[in-house]
Amino acid sequence: MTDTINKIDTAFLFIFGVSFAIMILITLVAIYFLYKYHHTKHPEAAQIEGNLIAELTWTIIPSIIVIAMFWFGWTGYKALRDAPADSMLVDVTARMWSWKFTYPNGKTSSELYVPANTPVKLNMTSVDVIHSFYVPAYRVKMDTVPGMQTYVWFDTGEPETYEILCAEYCGVRHSFMLSKVIVLPQEEYDAWISTEEKPVEQPEAITILENNGCLDCHSIDGTELVGPTLKDIYNRETVIVTADGEKTVKADEAYLIKAINDPSSEIVKNYEDMMPPFAEDLSKEDLGKLIEFFKTGMPAEKPGEKGAVIAENEGCTGCHSTDGSELVGPSFKNMMDRDVIAIKDGKKIQLKADSRYIISSIVSPGEYIVDGYDESMPPYDYLEDEQIMALIEYFNTLKD
């Protein structure tokens, strides 16, 4: 536990402890007064003059308590705001409903990778609405605001994985705006930051859509999300709402470019005006690749390709490698059908990692804990059957 966390926890514990003690004291005094000064014992009320000692006591002691609370709170606040000069800098961009982390060498990721025992300062902003970056384990929470920069800092501590949440309601998929802080030993972090990760081979346009958060609102398989699906979008007849009323247009190249660069000018009927403009975020080259993708549609999927995308989007590859290397959890490499020593109800048992076991490990990971690993994986019981089977297919492709 870092010094900053200690100071914050001390402030919380002191305020809670004093508040609890005062509650008990007031309750006991109230019960005593109910008995001592019951009206049956004192049918006639007596006039009680002021008592200087009592008045000084209930003025001075609470003042000291409030000053002490302020002191502990101030030291915790100062610890949160005074980032060390040698802090590692990472830029954070929030958008509905994903996080983007940009490192000093230009590398980006959807999860925050940091070296162990290192002060890290996050310079944060938002491209659409107010979000709130919250890492409970580090006791940090700060709003990300469009048009301005905020920051938080923390000492990473020992290698571990921590949850990142959005603590400011930001729309219908607010609860899906999750990520992780992945703390790696220095040598593992150096290896990660210096290599270009390509967890899945996929059309370049899909990568552009993922990196810009498009797939958080628009599906590519026909599923209805917050925004219109991108499947078969090119030349599709679309009813739009403008300042002059409703009209039907064909989603040709000119329309799609305008819808991406200036989405608020023409809103698709039955959808809300919540998409940010991408005129400054997308290069002409990337925009052209998206338009070409919309024209031609999705190419035929390779075996396991859909599952690989799901594993990446759900953050699975932050804890499980695909090449046999050891991370927070077991590697996906050669995982299917291998023998596993697991712990259930405190006892070690041997299992075969068949489809049934893998599905159980995804939906209810706490039921069987692989020996040698911590119980840290959250349940993915919200995944649809089709998504789970796509993951199984993907894991099968990682067998030698």
Buried (B, 14 or more C-beta within 10 A) or exposed (E): EBEBBEBBEBBBEBBEEBEEEEEEEEEEEEEEEEEEEEEEEEEEEEEEEEEEEEEEEEEEEEEEBEEEBEEBBEBBEEBBEEBEEEBBBBBBBBBBBBBBBBBEEEBEBBBBBBBBBBBBBBBBBBBBBBBBBBBEBBBBBBBBBBEEEBBBBBBBBEBBBBBBBBBBEBBBBBEBBBBBBBBBEEEBBEEBBEEEEEEBEBBEBBBBBBBBBBBBBBBBEEEEBBBBBBBEBBBBEBEBBEEEEEEEBEBEBEBBBEBBBEBEEBBBEEBEEBBBBBEEBBEEEBBBBBBBBBEEEBEEBEEBBBBBBBBBBBBBBBBBBBEEEEBBBBBBBEBBBEEBEBBEEEEEEEBEBEBEBBBEBBBEBEEBBBEEBEEBBEEBEEBEEEBBBBBBBBBBBBEE
